[in-house]
Amino acid sequence: MLEAIAKMASRPVAEVRRIHMLEADLGRVVRLLRSPDAQKSVASASSAGAPAHSARVVKPLKPMLAQTAADVAEAFAMLGPEISFEHKIDGARVQVHHLDSGEVRVFSRRMNEITQSLPEVVEIANRLGARHAILDGEVIAVDRSGRPVAFQEVMRRFGRTRDVEKARAEQPVRLFVFDLLALDGALLIDHPLHERIATLGELASAAGLDLVERIVQPNLPAAEKFYADAVARGYEGVMAKSLASTYTPGARGRGWLKIKHTHTLDLVIIAAEWGYGRRHGWLSNYHLAARDHENKTGAFVMVGKTFKGFSDAQFREMTERLLALKTDEAHGIVTVRPTVVVEVAYNDLQRSPQYEGGIALRFARIVRVRDDKTPAEADTLATMSSEFERQKVRPADKT
């Protein structure tokens, strides 16, 4: 589609990809390129090496995404010694826009506005005073003593516009910031990470913002200790980031790596089976699918099943949700639109001719529902194949 738009506008494909990365909407890209005045602006910005985007326009950028690494040593091998590590917080991604007028806008990773739902985040952002900034961070739910609670608790706050103060009292949240995308009208995404975090540190110190804990340019033993300490403190793991990396909205660049102490994948539910026994009346055996990276239509390919991980209340809730997405039913299997994303833990991966993709999960169990992610953000068969190759001991192929 981007190649077709580039041909229509007689613009280089790389330039159109850049605009789409910043605009995040194909319609806006087309309108921008078809406008003579805007086209001149794009051309001058591109020739000057500047982004075709105004940081003062309140419009969310797509979040930058990360690839995976098996361990800390592999992160060093992939990124080199100019690297930082930070705690991987089990929260919900947010992008916070604070204007110099004092207005605050908060967006989810799906770029939905959730400002009204998170007054705590608005109050935190207002500590910036007259500064204009775009912050990238994570919101976590905490108990009365300030300790993190389950991810699903913070998701219940997202999108809520009624009885917000009551919800705030019952389930408070905290904001942890890890990146700075713009400051005082200047977009910083083309600046290397080491510059962005240095500027963020100064800003956070002045405004009293909570930053994600980070270690910069450690040696291998220090980085491995940082990872072990993160896991011991209950974090998912760590993020490894190249200090030279720029911020690429919507891209899963090699400059960011996630290292988790448990194996998980974000997969899509494409069907479910009616349960029996205690689960009678519930859709409870879920068919899980990964994105087919080679299929340009974005097709999903089944890679396993699971009925593990949910409570009775969650089974009931998911049954209602999936029935609303039903497209077909036969032999006790309900096929649904591929809309619901779940994070799935597994022991290992195996080659399996049983599934079209040729690879399958072993001992899969649902960790949580990822309402903050779209199906387009689900993991791919390519990711699963890479994870399979990383396995030090491969399970025997199933026939």
Secondary structure as the mmCIF struct_conf table of DSSP 4:
data_model
#
loop_
_struct_conf.conf_type_id
_struct_conf.id
_struct_conf.beg_label_comp_id
_struct_conf.beg_label_asym_id
_struct_conf.beg_label_seq_id
_struct_conf.end_label_comp_id
_struct_conf.end_label_asym_id
_struct_conf.end_label_seq_id
HELX_RH_AL_P HELX_RH_AL_P1 LEU A 2 ALA A 9
TURN_TY1_P TURN_TY1_P1 SER A 10 SER A 10
HELX_RH_AL_P HELX_RH_AL_P2 VAL A 13 GLU A 23
HELX_RH_AL_P HELX_RH_AL_P3 LEU A 26 ARG A 34
HELX_RH_AL_P HELX_RH_AL_P4 PRO A 36 SER A 47
TURN_TY1_P TURN_TY1_P2 ALA A 48 GLY A 49
BEND BEND1 ALA A 52 HIS A 53
TURN_TY1_P TURN_TY1_P3 ALA A 55 ARG A 56
BEND BEND2 VAL A 57 VAL A 57
HELX_LH_PP_P HELX_LH_PP_P1 PRO A 60 MET A 64
STRN STRN1 LEU A 65 THR A 68
BEND BEND3 ALA A 70 ASP A 71
HELX_RH_AL_P HELX_RH_AL_P5 VAL A 72 LEU A 79
BEND BEND4 PRO A 81 GLU A 82
STRN STRN2 ILE A 83 LYS A 88
BEND BEND5 ASP A 90 GLY A 91
STRN STRN3 ALA A 92 HIS A 98
TURN_TY1_P TURN_TY1_P4 ASP A 100 SER A 101
BEND BEND6 GLY A 102 GLY A 102
STRN STRN4 VAL A 104 SER A 108
TURN_TY1_P TURN_TY1_P5 ARG A 109 ARG A 110
STRN STRN5 GLU A 113 GLU A 113
HELX_RH_3T_P HELX_RH_3T_P1 THR A 115 SER A 117
HELX_RH_AL_P HELX_RH_AL_P6 PRO A 119 ALA A 125
HELX_RH_3T_P HELX_RH_3T_P2 ASN A 126 LEU A 128
TURN_TY1_P TURN_TY1_P6 GLY A 129 ALA A 130
STRN STRN6 ALA A 133 ALA A 141
STRN STRN7 VAL A 142 VAL A 142
TURN_TY1_P TURN_TY1_P7 ARG A 144 SER A 145
BEND BEND7 GLY A 146 GLY A 146
STRN STRN8 PRO A 148 PRO A 148
HELX_RH_AL_P HELX_RH_AL_P7 PHE A 151 ARG A 157
TURN_TY1_P TURN_TY1_P8 PHE A 158 GLY A 159
BEND BEND8 ARG A 162 ASP A 163
HELX_RH_AL_P HELX_RH_AL_P8 VAL A 164 GLU A 170
BEND BEND9 GLN A 171 GLN A 171
STRN STRN9 VAL A 173 LEU A 183
TURN_TY1_P TURN_TY1_P9 ASP A 184 GLY A 185
STRN STRN10 ALA A 186 LEU A 187
TURN_TY1_P TURN_TY1_P10 ILE A 189 ASP A 190
BEND BEND10 HIS A 191 HIS A 191
HELX_RH_AL_P HELX_RH_AL_P9 LEU A 193 ALA A 207
TURN_TY1_P TURN_TY1_P11 GLY A 208 GLY A 208
HELX_LH_PP_P HELX_LH_PP_P2 LEU A 209 ASP A 210
STRN STRN11 LEU A 211 LEU A 211
HELX_LH_PP_P HELX_LH_PP_P3 VAL A 212 GLU A 213
STRN STRN12 ARG A 214 VAL A 216
BEND BEND11 GLN A 217 GLN A 217
HELX_RH_AL_P HELX_RH_AL_P10 LEU A 220 ALA A 232
TURN_TY1_P TURN_TY1_P12 ARG A 233 GLY A 234
STRN STRN13 GLY A 237 SER A 242
TURN_TY1_P TURN_TY1_P13 LEU A 243 ALA A 244
TURN_TY1_P TURN_TY1_P14 PRO A 249 GLY A 250
STRN STRN14 ARG A 252 LYS A 260
BEND BEND12 HIS A 261 THR A 262
STRN STRN15 THR A 264 TRP A 274
STRN STRN16 GLY A 275 GLY A 275
HELX_RH_3T_P HELX_RH_3T_P3 GLY A 277 ARG A 279
STRN STRN17 HIS A 280 HIS A 280
TURN_TY1_P TURN_TY1_P15 GLY A 281 GLY A 281
BEND BEND13 TRP A 282 TRP A 282
STRN STRN18 LEU A 283 ARG A 291
TURN_TY1_P TURN_TY1_P16 HIS A 293 GLU A 294
TURN_TY1_P TURN_TY1_P17 LYS A 296 THR A 297
STRN STRN19 PHE A 300 THR A 306
BEND BEND14 GLY A 309 GLY A 309
HELX_RH_AL_P HELX_RH_AL_P11 ASP A 312 LEU A 323
TURN_TY1_P TURN_TY1_P18 ALA A 324 LEU A 325
STRN STRN20 LYS A 326 ALA A 330
TURN_TY1_P TURN_TY1_P19 HIS A 331 GLY A 332
STRN STRN21 ILE A 333 VAL A 336
BEND BEND15 PRO A 338 PRO A 338
STRN STRN22 VAL A 341 ALA A 345
BEND BEND16 ASN A 347 ASN A 347
STRN STRN23 ASP A 348 ARG A 351
TURN_TY1_P TURN_TY1_P20 PRO A 353 GLN A 354
BEND BEND17 TYR A 355 TYR A 355
TURN_TY1_P TURN_TY1_P21 GLU A 356 GLY A 357
BEND BEND18 GLY A 358 GLY A 358
STRN STRN24 ILE A 359 ARG A 362
BEND BEND19 PHE A 363 PHE A 363
STRN STRN25 ARG A 365 VAL A 369
TURN_TY1_P TURN_TY1_P22 ASP A 371 ASP A 372
BEND BEND20 LYS A 373 LYS A 373
HELX_RH_3T_P HELX_RH_3T_P4 PRO A 375 GLU A 377
BEND BEND21 ALA A 378 ALA A 378
STRN STRN26 THR A 380 THR A 380
HELX_RH_AL_P HELX_RH_AL_P12 LEU A 381 ARG A 390
BEND BEND22 LYS A 392 VAL A 393
HELX_LH_PP_P HELX_LH_PP_P4 ARG A 394 LYS A 398
#
